[in-house]
Amino acid sequence: MKWGQVDLEELNMTTCLEDTTAAAVILGDYATLKFDFGQGTRYIFEHHRRIKILDKSAFNYGDVQLYLYGDDQISGLKAQTISRGSGQTFRLKGRDFYEEEVADEVKALKFTFPNLEEGAVIEYTYTITSDRIVQLRSWYYQHDIPVRWSELHIDIPVWFEYLFLTNGRSPDINEQERLTQNFRVVQYKTKQAGMSGTVKQASGTTTMSGEVTRYRLVMENVPALKEEAFITTMDDYRASLRFQLQAVRFPNQPVDQILSSWPDVSKRLLTSTSFGLQFEKKRNQKELLEALAPYLPEQGTPSEKALAAYYYLQDALEWDGSYWYNAEESVLECFDRKRGSSGELNLILMTVLKALDVECYPVLLSTRSHGKMLQLYPIVRQFNHMVTVARINDQLLILDLSDDERPAGVPRKASLNKVGWLVSETNPQWINIAPPGASTARMFQMSLSENGDLSYQLQTKSEGYHAVDIRDLVSGAEGEQALAKELQKHFPESQAEGMQVALPDNPVDAVKWGYTAQVPGAAQAFNDFIYFSPCILPYFEENPFQKAERSYPVDLAHPFDVRDVFIVEIPEGYVLEEMPESASFALPGKAGRFEFTPTETTGKVNLVYSLRLDKTHFEPEEYLALKQFLDLVIEKQGEQFVFRKKT
């Protein structure tokens, strides 16, 4: 693909034949990656991308950000818009590009294409030079718009051993050839630098010859990766290639083993000043324990003190919103500041537990939005979070400290990514992160007027993650009134009164809340009949799974169990004319169950509604059963009781 040379067919195309719904398509995505030893060991990444804009809804692809890490240098940056109608070219100039620092050691180079229009073609090219050779630039074949052609050329010198980590489908073309190349290498000499010792200075260059494996890796007609609900992150399923350096084998030098083994990684972490030495250091343990002593039961067992420490720190410390697994500063400084990353907060907790002689271990994991973990290869950078596993009252509990009110043993939802890696000097291992459940029980006591207005009293009991959600909700700006929002969303003219919320001091205990409400027109009154569906606040207003099929798994954070009991007084002067049929059905393999049981008693009708999902992960071939299950739930919860006026 040559710069500025766009085929007439591509310039005139109005629809992507491979995906007629696409608002844009990547016509070509080409990159080469080669190594350079002229100024130390670096790689040079050259990238050229060309995009066809088919609809104005895709104008956002004209806003580009290129990320630079550490000492990365960018050069040869060009960008231009090619008009469909006239073929006129609008090139960006130097002042159109600008840099922003978006994080520590991370900069974004930004630019926006001019003169965008439906049918335009945009393209840009650049070169990045980087010394970050342990993990090379990842290559993404798949994007949220279709890709006609994606091609990566990469030259790996014989001295470097890389893992090629493929995600999603494998390349359609995978060609390799061996060739010999000459590399210019800087030579250094040592020079005395006064009292400070010696320094190395470049003294010239030499040529080094070596074998190179050249890879050509191509994908053609890659479909758009479209966002799905109930998933960890779409990047877990995006077709891509990552590169991890395993070893360096220069001639006449010892092998530099970059990727070792999980036990070796564990030993390095436990002796790291930003990780293991934080909680093993006796001074840190002593000072933190002294600071917490007034808040711990004086005569309590180690387990009782550990739980008291967890809940005190949960209340005293503030999470800064960032995830990481080690500490930028010492745990003492973080504690004094009363604020830190997820890793810093949990390292403080680890230090206190060690001081209390409680058996505990750090566990590294990747949060749900950060992506799945590779258990085969000891790659530490795949982790972005740390939790603690501690033996409390002869049970191993996962403690995940933050500033929200979660019981011990209930990790934050972001941590529920199936597994974590337990760091131990003697027995490092992968462990399951089994999600606790969530349950809610509601009782509605309802009465209807002759014109269909509804009055009811609600009592609710929430446990597990549902209780955590309620605590988070009422801690917001709207306070307890936020609990009535769901009713007002369905019935804007409704009024909720007498809100009562019981938030126990112990987060383990259930949250209880309730109110009374009046809902005009909740039932349909027509001639001598009243039609009424009691399920006025359904857990699923509609089926979240609308597609006939799904390409990716359904991944729920945790199981749940909800149960509603409705007691409806039959309006005075009316009798029950018709009642929905009972129903009970289950997902295969006991993955979930729904029960719908209406009954009649003197002057009342009752309905018990019970829905539970015990399984959290459904493969694509299980999707249809899950969809049909929820279709039946939605259908049943809409069925009505019919009351007839007495004659």
C-alpha positions in Angstrom: 0.0 0.0 0.0 1.6 3.2 -1.2 1.1 6.6 0.3 -1.6 8.6 -1.4 -2.3 6.0 -4.1 -6.0 5.0 -3.5 -7.8 2.7 -5.9 -10.7 4.3 -7.8 -12.9 1.4 -6.6 -12.1 2.2 -3.0 -12.5 5.9 -3.5 -16.0 5.4 -5.0 -17.3 2.7 -2.8 -20.4 3.5 -0.8 -20.9 0.3 1.1 -18.7 -2.4 2.6 -19.7 -5.6 0.9 -18.5 -7.7 3.8 -20.6 -5.8 6.3 -23.3 -3.5 4.8 -24.0 -2.0 8.2 -20.5 -0.7 8.6 -20.1 3.1 8.9 -16.4 2.8 8.0 -13.9 0.1 7.0 -10.1 -0.2 7.3 -8.9 -0.7 3.8 -5.4 -1.5 4.7 -3.4 -1.8 7.9 0.4 -2.4 7.3 3.3 -2.4 9.7 6.9 -3.5 9.8 9.0 -4.1 13.0 12.7 -4.4 12.8 15.6 -4.2 15.3 18.4 -1.6 15.4 21.6 -1.7 17.4 23.0 1.6 16.3 22.2 3.4 19.6 21.7 0.5 22.0 19.1 -2.2 21.4 15.9 -0.8 19.9 13.1 -1.7 17.6 11.7 0.4 14.8 8.0 0.1 14.2 6.6 1.6 11.0 2.8 1.8 10.5 0.5 2.8 7.7 -3.3 2.7 8.0 -6.0 3.7 5.5 -9.7 4.1 6.4 -12.8 4.6 4.2 -15.5 6.7 5.8 -18.9 5.5 4.6 -21.2 7.4 7.0 -21.0 10.6 9.0 -21.5 8.5 12.2 -17.9 7.3 11.6 -16.4 10.8 11.7 -14.9 10.0 15.1 -12.3 7.8 13.3 -10.9 11.1 12.2 -9.7 11.7 15.8 -6.5 9.7 16.3 -4.4 9.1 19.3 -1.0 7.4 19.1 0.5 6.4 22.5 4.2 6.7 23.4 5.7 4.9 26.4 8.8 5.9 28.3 11.5 7.2 25.9 9.6 6.2 22.7 10.4 8.6 19.8 8.0 9.2 16.9 9.1 10.4 13.4 7.8 10.5 9.9 4.3 11.3 10.9 2.0 12.2 8.0 -1.8 12.3 7.7 -4.2 13.3 5.0 -7.8 13.3 3.9 -8.7 12.4 0.3 -12.0 13.7 -0.9 -14.3 11.2 -2.7 -15.8 13.7 -5.1 -12.9 15.7 -6.3 -10.0 13.4 -5.2 -8.5 16.5 -3.6 -6.0 15.9 -0.8 -6.0 17.8 2.5 -2.7 17.2 4.4 -2.2 17.9 8.0 0.7 20.3 9.0 3.0 20.3 11.9 0.9 22.5 14.0 -2.0 20.1 13.7 -0.2 17.5 15.8 0.0 17.9 19.6 1.1 15.8 22.6 -0.5 15.3 26.0 0.7 13.4 29.0 -2.0 11.0 29.9 -0.3 9.0 32.6 3.1 8.5 34.2 5.5 7.6 31.4 2.7 7.7 28.8 2.1 10.4 26.3 -0.6 10.6 23.6 0.1 12.3 20.3 -3.3 13.6 18.9 -4.5 14.9 15.6 -7.8 15.3 13.8 -8.4 14.9 10.1 -9.7 17.9 8.2 -12.5 18.1 5.6 -14.2 14.9 6.6 -17.2 13.8 4.5 -19.0 10.7 3.6 -17.0 8.8 1.1 -13.7 10.3 2.1 -10.5 8.2 2.6 -8.2 9.1 5.5 -4.7 7.7 6.0 -1.8 8.2 8.3 1.7 6.8 8.7 4.4 7.1 11.3 7.6 5.5 12.7 8.2 4.8 16.4 11.6 3.9 17.8 11.5 2.2 21.2 14.0 0.6 23.6 11.1 -1.4 25.3 12.1 -4.7 23.7 10.8 -7.0 26.5 7.3 -6.5 25.2 7.1 -5.3 21.6 4.2 -3.3 20.2 1.1 -5.4 20.0 -0.6 -5.8 16.7 -4.4 -5.7 16.5 -6.0 -7.3 13.5 -9.5 -6.7 14.6 -11.2 -3.4 15.4 -14.8 -2.2 15.9 -15.1 -1.7 12.1 -14.3 -4.3 9.4 -10.7 -4.7 8.2 -10.1 -5.7 4.6 -6.4 -6.4 4.9 -4.1 -6.4 7.9 -0.4 -7.3 7.4 2.5 -7.3 9.8 6.1 -7.9 8.9 8.5 -8.6 11.8 12.2 -9.4 11.7 13.5 -11.3 14.8 17.3 -11.6 15.1 18.6 -15.0 16.1 19.8 -13.6 19.5 16.3 -12.9 20.6 13.7 -15.5 21.6 10.2 -14.2 21.6 6.8 -15.8 22.5 4.1 -15.0 19.9 0.9 -14.8 21.9 -2.1 -15.2 19.6 -5.5 -14.1 20.6 -8.7 -14.9 18.7 -8.2 -16.4 15.2 -4.8 -17.2 13.8 -3.4 -15.3 10.8 -4.6 -16.4 7.4 -1.1 -16.1 6.1 1.9 -17.1 8.2 5.1 -17.0 6.1 8.6 -17.3 7.5 12.0 -17.1 5.9 15.6 -17.1 7.3 18.1 -14.6 6.0 21.3 -13.0 7.1 21.6 -9.3 7.9 24.4 -6.9 8.9 23.7 -4.7 11.9 25.6 -1.5 12.8 26.6 -1.8 16.5 28.0 1.0 18.6 31.3 0.2 20.4 32.0 1.7 23.8 35.2 2.4 25.7 35.6 3.0 29.4 36.9 6.4 30.6 38.0 7.6 34.0 35.6 10.3 35.3 37.5 11.8 38.3 36.6 10.7 41.8 33.2 9.4 40.5 34.7 6.3 38.9 34.3 5.5 35.2 31.9 6.1 32.4 31.2 4.5 29.1 31.6 6.5 25.9 30.9 5.6 22.3 34.1 5.1 20.5 32.8 4.1 17.1 30.8 1.5 15.3 31.3 -2.0 14.0 29.2 -4.3 11.9 27.7 -7.5 13.3 26.2 -10.2 11.0 23.5 -12.5 12.2 20.5 -14.6 11.1 17.1 -13.1 11.1 13.7 -14.8 10.9 11.3 -12.7 8.9 7.6 -13.2 9.5 4.8 -12.1 7.3 1.5 -12.4 9.2 -1.7 -11.5 7.4 -5.4 -11.5 8.0 -8.0 -10.7 5.3 -11.6 -9.6 5.7 -11.6 -9.4 9.5 -15.2 -8.8 10.8 -15.9 -5.9 13.1 -15.7 -6.7 16.8 -19.0 -5.5 18.1 -19.6 -4.7 21.7 -21.6 -7.3 23.7 -23.2 -7.0 27.1 -22.3 -9.2 30.0 -18.7 -9.8 29.1 -15.3 -9.1 30.8 -13.7 -7.1 28.0 -14.0 -7.4 24.3 -10.2 -7.3 24.1 -10.3 -10.9 25.4 -11.7 -11.9 22.0 -10.0 -9.4 19.7 -7.8 -11.0 17.1 -4.4 -9.8 17.9 -0.7 -10.7 18.4 1.5 -9.9 21.4 5.2 -10.4 21.8 7.0 -11.3 25.0 10.8 -11.7 25.1 11.8 -15.0 26.7 15.6 -14.9 26.4 18.6 -13.1 24.9 21.4 -15.2 23.5 24.3 -13.0 22.2 27.4 -14.8 21.1 30.1 -15.4 23.7 27.8 -14.1 26.5 25.7 -15.8 29.2 22.1 -16.4 28.3 19.9 -13.7 29.7 16.7 -15.5 30.7 14.0 -12.8 30.7 11.1 -15.2 31.3 11.9 -17.7 34.0 9.3 -19.6 36.0 6.5 -18.9 38.3 8.5 -19.9 41.4 11.4 -17.6 40.4 8.9 -14.7 39.8 7.4 -15.4 43.2 10.9 -15.1 44.9 11.7 -11.9 43.0 8.4 -10.3 44.1 8.8 -11.3 47.7 12.2 -9.7 47.8 11.1 -6.6 46.0 11.1 -3.3 47.9 7.8 -2.3 46.3 6.1 -5.5 47.1 7.2 -8.3 49.5 9.5 -6.3 51.6 6.7 -3.8 52.3 4.7 -6.3 54.4 7.7 -8.4 55.6 9.5 -5.4 57.1 9.2 -5.5 60.9 9.2 -1.7 61.3 6.2 -1.4 58.9 4.4 -4.2 60.8 5.2 -2.6 64.2 4.1 1.0 63.3 0.9 0.0 61.6 -0.1 -2.4 64.4 0.5 0.4 66.9 -1.6 2.8 64.8 -4.5 0.3 64.7 -4.3 -1.0 68.3 -7.1 1.3 69.7 -9.5 -0.1 67.1 -8.8 -3.8 67.7 -10.4 -5.9 70.4 -7.8 -6.1 73.2 -8.7 -9.7 74.2 -9.7 -10.8 70.7 -8.4 -13.8 68.8 -6.1 -13.1 65.8 -9.0 -13.7 63.5 -11.2 -11.2 65.4 -8.5 -8.7 65.3 -7.9 -9.3 61.6 -11.6 -8.7 60.8 -11.6 -5.6 62.9 -8.5 -4.3 61.1 -10.1 -5.0 57.7 -13.2 -3.0 58.6 -11.3 -0.1 60.2 -9.0 0.2 57.2 -12.0 0.0 54.9 -13.5 3.1 56.7 -10.2 5.0 57.2 -8.6 4.7 53.8 -9.6 6.1 50.5 -9.1 4.3 47.2 -7.7 6.7 44.5 -9.4 4.8 41.7 -6.4 3.2 40.2 -5.4 -0.4 40.0 -1.9 -1.8 40.5 -0.4 -4.6 42.5 2.6 -3.0 44.2 3.4 0.2 46.1 4.8 3.5 44.6 5.6 4.6 48.1 6.0 2.8 51.4 2.9 1.4 53.2 3.6 3.8 56.1 3.5 6.8 53.8 0.3 5.5 52.1 -1.3 4.9 55.5 -0.3 8.5 56.7 -1.8 9.9 53.5 -4.9 7.7 54.0 -5.2 7.2 50.2 -3.7 4.8 47.7 -4.0 2.5 44.7 -5.7 -0.9 45.0 -2.3 -2.5 45.5 -1.2 0.0 48.1 -4.4 -0.5 50.2 -4.1 -4.3 50.1 -0.4 -4.2 51.0 -1.2 -2.1 54.1 -3.8 -4.8 55.0 -1.2 -7.6 54.3 1.3 -5.8 56.6 -1.2 -5.6 59.5 -2.2 -9.3 59.0 1.5 -10.3 59.2 1.9 -8.3 62.4 -1.1 -10.2 63.8 0.5 -13.5 62.9 -2.5 -14.3 60.6 -1.7 -16.7 57.8 -2.0 -14.7 54.6 -0.8 -14.5 51.0 -0.9 -11.9 48.3 -2.8 -12.9 45.2 -2.1 -11.1 41.9 -4.9 -10.9 39.3 -6.1 -9.0 36.3 -9.4 -7.1 36.7 -12.3 -8.0 34.5 -11.9 -4.9 32.2 -8.1 -5.5 32.1 -8.5 -8.9 30.5 -7.9 -12.6 30.9 -4.7 -14.1 32.3 -2.3 -16.5 30.7 -1.5 -19.2 33.3 1.1 -21.0 31.2 3.7 -18.1 31.0 5.1 -16.3 34.0 4.3 -12.8 32.7 3.9 -10.4 35.6 2.8 -7.5 33.5 -0.5 -9.2 32.8 -1.6 -8.4 36.3 -3.0 -5.0 37.5 -4.4 -5.7 40.9 -3.7 -7.5 44.2 -5.9 -9.0 46.8 -5.1 -10.9 50.0 -6.1 -14.5 51.0 -6.2 -14.9 54.7 -7.1 -17.7 57.1 -9.9 -16.3 59.2 -11.6 -18.6 61.7 -10.2 -21.6 59.9 -11.5 -20.4 56.5 -9.6 -18.9 53.7 -11.2 -15.6 52.8 -10.4 -13.2 50.0 -9.9 -9.7 51.4 -10.0 -6.9 48.8 -9.7 -3.6 50.6 -11.3 -0.5 49.2 -13.4 2.3 50.6 -16.8 0.8 49.8 -18.6 -1.2 52.5 -18.0 -4.8 51.4 -17.9 -7.7 53.9 -14.7 -9.7 54.3 -14.7 -12.5 51.7 -16.6 -10.4 49.1 -14.1 -9.1 46.6 -14.9 -6.0 44.5 -16.7 -7.1 41.3 -13.8 -6.0 39.1 -11.7 -8.8 40.8 -14.1 -11.5 39.7 -12.0 -12.7 36.8 -12.1 -16.4 37.6 -8.5 -16.9 38.8 -5.6 -15.3 40.6 -1.9 -16.1 41.2 -1.0 -16.7 44.8 2.5 -15.5 45.6 4.3 -17.8 48.0 7.9 -18.7 48.6 7.2 -22.4 49.0 4.0 -23.0 47.0 3.1 -20.4 44.4 -0.1 -21.4 42.6 -3.1 -20.4 40.6 -6.3 -20.3 42.7 -9.9 -19.9 41.8 -11.6 -16.6 42.7 -15.0 -18.1 43.4 -17.6 -15.3 43.4 -19.9 -15.0 46.4 -23.6 -14.7 45.5 -26.1 -11.9 45.7 -29.7 -12.3 46.9 -32.7 -10.1 47.3 -36.1 -10.9 48.8 -39.0 -8.5 48.4 -42.5 -8.5 49.7 -45.2 -6.3 48.1 -48.5 -5.9 49.9 -50.8 -4.4 47.3 -54.3 -3.0 47.0 -56.1 -1.8 43.9 -58.8 0.8 43.5 -61.7 0.4 41.1 -60.1 2.8 38.6 -56.8 0.9 38.6 -54.7 2.9 41.0 -52.3 1.0 43.1 -51.1 1.4 46.7 -48.5 -0.9 48.1 -46.0 -1.4 50.9 -42.6 -2.8 50.0 -40.2 -4.6 52.3 -36.8 -5.6 50.9 -33.9 -7.6 52.3 -30.6 -7.7 50.3 -27.5 -9.7 50.9 -24.1 -10.2 49.3 -23.4 -8.0 46.3 -26.9 -6.8 46.2 -26.4 -5.3 49.7 -23.1 -3.7 48.6 -25.0 -2.2 45.6 -27.6 -0.7 48.0 -25.0 0.7 50.3 -23.2 2.3 47.3 -26.5 3.7 46.0 -27.6 5.4 49.2 -24.2 6.8 49.8 -24.5 9.0 46.7 -25.9 12.5 46.4 -29.5 11.5 46.3 -29.2 9.4 49.4 -32.1 7.0 50.3 -34.4 8.6 47.8 -32.3 7.0 45.0 -34.1 3.7 45.9 -37.4 5.1 44.6 -35.9 6.0 41.2 -36.7 2.6 39.7 -40.4 3.0 40.5 -40.4 6.6 39.1 -38.7 5.4 35.9 -41.6 3.0 35.2 -44.3 5.2 36.6 -43.4 8.9 36.5 -46.5 10.0 38.4 -45.9 7.6 41.3 -45.1 8.8 44.8 -42.9 6.9 47.3 -43.2 7.9 51.0 -41.9 6.8 54.3 -38.6 5.5 53.0 -36.8 3.4 55.7 -33.3 2.0 55.2 -31.5 -0.1 57.8 -27.7 -0.2 57.1 -26.2 -2.5 59.8 -22.8 -1.5 61.2 -21.6 -5.0 60.2 -21.4 -5.2 56.4 -21.9 -8.9 56.7 -25.5 -8.4 57.8 -28.4 -7.9 55.3 -29.5 -4.5 54.3 -33.2 -3.9 54.8 -35.3 -1.2 53.3 -38.8 -0.3 52.3 -41.4 2.4 51.6 -45.0 2.9 50.7 -46.1 4.1 47.3 -49.1 5.2 45.3 -49.0 4.4 41.6 -51.8 5.9 39.5 -52.9 3.7 36.6 -50.8 0.7 37.4 -53.7 -1.5 36.4 -56.1 -1.3 33.5 -59.7 -0.8 34.4 -62.0 -1.5 31.4 -65.8 -1.9 31.7 -66.3 -4.3 34.5 -62.8 -5.7 34.5 -59.4 -4.8 36.1 -56.3 -6.2 34.5 -53.2 -6.2 36.7 -49.6 -7.6 36.5 -48.0 -7.4 40.0 -44.4 -7.5 38.6 -44.2 -3.7 38.5 -40.4 -3.6 39.3 -39.0 -6.5 37.3 -35.3 -7.5 37.5 -35.3 -7.8 33.8 -37.5 -5.2 32.1 -36.6 -6.8 28.8 -34.3 -9.7 27.7 -30.8 -8.3 27.6 -30.0 -11.0 25.0 -31.8 -9.9 21.8 -29.6 -11.4 19.1 -30.5 -14.8 17.7 -26.9 -16.0 18.2 -23.8 -14.8 19.9 -20.1 -15.2 19.0 -18.7 -14.6 22.5 -19.3 -16.1 25.9 -21.7 -14.5 28.4 -19.7 -13.8 31.5 -21.6 -12.6 34.6 -19.7 -11.2 37.5 -21.5 -13.3 40.1 -24.5 -15.6 40.7 -27.7 -14.2 42.0 -31.0 -15.3 43.6 -34.1 -13.0 43.7 -37.5 -13.8 45.2 -40.6 -11.6 45.2 -43.8 -12.3 47.1 -46.9 -10.3 46.0 -50.0 -10.2 48.2 -52.8 -8.4 46.3 -56.1 -7.6 47.9 -58.9 -8.2 45.5 -60.7 -4.8 45.0 -63.9 -4.5 46.9 -66.9 -5.6 44.8 -64.7 -7.7 42.5 -63.9 -11.4 42.1 -61.0 -13.2 40.5 -61.9 -14.0 36.9 -58.6 -15.3 35.6 -55.2 -16.1 37.0 -51.9 -16.9 35.2 -50.8 -20.5 35.1 -48.0 -21.7 37.4 -44.6 -22.2 35.7 -41.3 -23.8 36.7 -38.4 -24.3 34.3 -34.7 -24.6 34.6 -31.5 -24.2 32.5 -29.6 -27.3 31.6 -27.1 -28.5 34.1 -28.8 -26.7 37.0 -27.4 -23.4 35.8 -30.5 -21.5 36.7 -34.2 -21.8 37.7 -37.4 -19.8 37.5 -40.6 -20.4 39.4 -43.9 -18.5 39.1 -46.6 -19.6 41.5 -49.9 -17.7 41.7 -52.6 -18.7 44.2 -55.9 -17.4 45.6 -56.9 -17.1 49.2 -59.9 -15.4 50.8 -60.1 -11.9 49.4 -56.5 -12.0 48.1 -54.3 -13.4 45.3 -50.7 -14.2 45.9 -47.8 -14.6 43.6 -44.4 -16.1 44.3 -41.7 -15.1 41.8 -38.3 -16.8 42.1 -35.4 -16.4 39.7 -31.8 -17.6 40.2 -28.7 -18.0 38.1 -26.1 -20.2 39.7 -23.8 -20.3 36.7 -21.8 -17.2 35.6 -20.1 -18.3 32.4 -22.0 -19.5 29.3 -20.2 -20.5 26.1 -21.7 -19.3 22.8 -23.3 -22.7 22.2 -25.1 -22.3 25.5 -26.4 -18.8 24.6 -29.6 -19.9 22.9 -30.8 -21.8 26.0 -30.0 -18.8 28.2 -31.8 -16.4 25.8 -34.9 -18.7 25.7 -34.9 -19.1 29.5 -35.0 -15.3 29.9 -37.6 -15.0 27.1 -39.9 -17.2 29.2 -39.2 -15.2 32.4 -40.1 -11.9 30.6 -43.2 -13.5 29.2 -44.4 -14.8 32.5 -43.8 -11.7 34.5 -46.0 -9.7 32.2 -49.0 -12.0 32.6 -52.0 -10.5 34.3 -54.6 -11.3 37.0 -58.1 -10.4 35.8 -60.7 -9.2 38.3 -64.4 -9.0 37.4 -67.0 -6.8 39.1 -69.6 -8.8 40.9 -73.1 -8.8 39.4 
